[in-house]
Amino acid sequence: MDAVGSNAYDDGRRPWVGIGDETNEEVAMVGMRDVAREAGASLSTVSLVVNGNGYVSRDMRTRIERAMATLHYVPNELARNLFRDRTDIIGMIIPTIRHPFFATLTAAVQRVLSAQGFRTLLCSTVDAKEGEAEYVDMLQRHMMDGIIMASHTEHDVNYWESIARPVVAFDRYLGPGIPAIGSDHEQGGAMEARLLLRTGARHVVMIGGPRIQFHDLARADDSEQGGEAGTTFPTVRHYLRLEYELSRAGIRYDYLEAGEVDDFDGYAKAAHEVFERFDDVDAIVSSDIGGACCVQEALGRGINVPRDLQIIAYDGSYITRVAGMQLTAVHQNFQGIADVLCRRMIDAIEDEPSARGEAGKGSDARGPLSSGASGAQGDLIPVNMVVGQTTR
């Protein structure tokens, strides 16, 4: 054991590992030198095949691969990654895996990254004591190749820019030098407004997160497009756009706070409060979870949906199909978001120009994840409305 510990890589072999057989004896794993000997090839040629970074003739590659299979050779991933300064691990930071939106998005991102040879390391900030700080530390110590940041953060722009390693933001503004990807929430708000105006809504109640998220940057820009730009959290722009359109049409609206994204009980309480406070409400707009809670509350009160009350959800996760009625919902494109997030991340790792993003793509609005406001570099992914049983 002492000899093994003092020279674990001796003679081109991989480290000894404690994979015990029935007698619990430790065995030495096959190394590249063994493969080279078996294949009748040089060590450097075997290295080219293992690392996939050079030309090797088809004949020789076949011999080496056959030798690897015969000897049950497993490449030393740690050594390869140290040589390449890569881990092929991407950290993904989300608020909570319990939320159906983030569960669905994370699954899509993991599939895309896996197809590109990357593994995903998940951090749920609500459930992890250290939150994003631990992952940023791992990134700076080269224990992962990049971070997809999809959770609200209290760290300022200087913090994120000082990392100097690949970071891509989802649905939040981390700073002018950090690529950002998100859905076109202005488009979503406009879709909601058009449907409500067409169906004759008179009093709309919106249920969402803390209103402070609407103005959590130092400055705000009162846009004619119907939304202030002073937020790091672009998702709220669908509410801002909806409010703008309703106000312009002279339709009454109110906003109820339901707590943070992980506060599922808060949405149930808000759904109850809507009917206690507003006896003339005839339309509700909320997230999938909020919409589902409102369906249950309305049915329990004997309110006819959608004749007397319309409900529109925002996200388009599986919750829209299990609420008791098929929810009319603005659907975010999970696969489209995942594709662009992963492409931006891989480009950033490989230092490609497209990692810089395309500011304002897909929207004429101003603000984070749109053109002309605070300098965010972003891609806007179109959304679509799927009409269900909860609107007329």
MOCOR-V247357 format. One record per residue. SS is DSSP state (a for helix, b for strand, c for the rest). Layout:
BEGIN
SS  SS
END
This chain:
BEGIN
c  a  a  a  a  a  c  c  c  a  a  a  c  c  c  c  b  c  c  c  c  c  c  c  c  c  b  c  c  c  c  a  a  a  a  a  a  a  a  c  c  c  a  a  a  a  a  a  a  a  a  c  c  c  c  c  c  a  a  a  a  a  a  a  a  a  a  a  a  a  a  c  c  c  c  c  a  a  a  a  a  a  a  a  c  c  c  c  b  b  b  b  b  b  c  c  c  c  c  a  a  a  a  a  a  a  a  a  a  a  a  a  a  a  a  c  c  c  b  b  b  b  b  b  c  c  c  c  c  c  c  a  a  a  a  a  a  a  a  a  c  c  c  c  c  b  b  b  b  b  c  c  c  c  c  c  a  a  a  a  a  a  c  c  c  c  b  b  b  b  c  c  c  c  c  c  c  c  b  b  b  b  b  c  a  a  a  a  a  a  a  a  a  a  a  a  a  a  c  c  c  c  b  b  b  b  b  b  c  c  a  a  a  a  a  c  c  c  c  c  c  c  c  c  c  c  c  c  c  c  c  c  c  a  a  a  a  a  a  a  a  a  a  a  a  a  a  a  c  c  c  b  b  b  b  b  b  c  c  c  c  c  c  a  a  a  a  a  a  a  a  a  a  a  a  a  a  c  c  c  c  c  b  b  b  b  b  a  a  a  a  a  a  a  a  a  a  a  a  a  c  c  c  c  c  c  c  c  c  b  b  b  b  b  b  c  c  a  a  a  a  c  c  c  c  c  c  b  b  b  b  c  c  a  a  a  a  a  a  a  a  a  a  a  a  a  a  a  a  c  c  c  a  a  a  a  c  c  c  c  b  c  c  c  c  c  c  c  c  c  c  c  c  c  c  c  b  b  b  b  b  c  c  b  b  b  c  c  c  c  c  c
END
